[in-house]
Amino acid sequence: MRKLILRNFQSPGDIVMLTAAVRDLHRAHPGEFLTDVRTSCPDLWDHNPYLTPLDEEGRDVQIVDCHYPLIDQCNTTPCHFLHGFPAYLNDALGLRIRVTDFKGDIHMGDDERAWFAEVTNGAHGRPEPFWLLVSGGKLDYTIKWWDHDRYQQVVDRFRGRIQFVQVGEADHYHPPLEGVVDLRGQTTLRQLVRLVYHAQGVISPVSLLMHLAAAVETPPGVPKSRPCVVIAGGREPPHFTAYPHHQYLHTVGALKCCESGGCWKSRTFPIGDGDYKDGPDELCVDVVGRLPRCMHMITADEVARRIEMYFDGGAIEYLTNEPEFIEFPEAGYGT
């Protein structure tokens, strides 16, 4: 059996894509490989059945630094982010991997599925439903940010019907919202995975959270496809990052700067951190106020309507009129 250690130290969303590549490697070549990984996000590999601990200095161990050059063709080639790593591994190792599931491959333990047994139950003998929401993002790609006031309008529109839980890393930009359970900076990556598992729905820009919304299984008794509304704009071609069951709000084709694909710019304005992304080639060319025009064109009413579509269509139901307090005892905090 060939022994592979796959390495990648990019952002968590990239690592979710690598989990799918490992799954599809073993499905395409059953019994041919022992695989291990070295990545920036060990939490995303918990309970993964395809991994075998390997020593980098071990005999016959091949280390592969994984990339996805397919991204350079994504504006002209009908491919998804999920195809990036398999295409690279096929070329580098002479394999025949193909994508088999339209999602990443995140695994849950039984203890994690039962995590909310300790949480205050609602009127139906189960936790009240909640939606996860991320309202900002990393400083390297500020062009992905939507407007804070519009997020607040969405939250206010569903007050009393949906309990929103705001998440985000402490060192990223996530301005606080009113009327939400505030868990910004208070969860580990693995705790975020657990929250996604139990979440009824997700609102997110193009980010880790939208990839987890597709990759993490849903509990028994609820739809297998988790509702997710993605505020995408025109940075990335929708076929490269969207999932079929998500409401993916984009403007590709509607603006000159993204008429034939994503613009792939990095920032709306320079932020003065010395990063090359402050350079003129990386900045948005069509800014309205504090937003890229592609994000400015997406209104709070449109986002709210996409949320309502899941309820109007019968995929999910409102299970609460009076949001109850949700407590997360393992993390040592409550609201």
Protein Blocks (a to p, Z undefined) as FASTA:
>chain_A
ZZdddddfbdfklmmmmmmmmmmmmmmmghkaccddddfblmlmgoiakbccddfkbghi
acdddddfklmmmmmpccdfklmmmmmmmmmnopabdcfbdcddddddfklmmmmmmpcc
dfkopacddddddfbbcfklmmlpccfklmmmmmmmmgokaccddeddfkbccdddehia
cfehiacfklmmmmmmmpmbdcddddfklmmmmmpccdehiafbdcddddebjmbcfklm
pcfkbccddfehjamklmnocfkiabfbdehlopaklpmklpcfbdghjacfklmmpcfk
lmmmmmmmmmmnomaccfbfbdcddddfknopaZZ
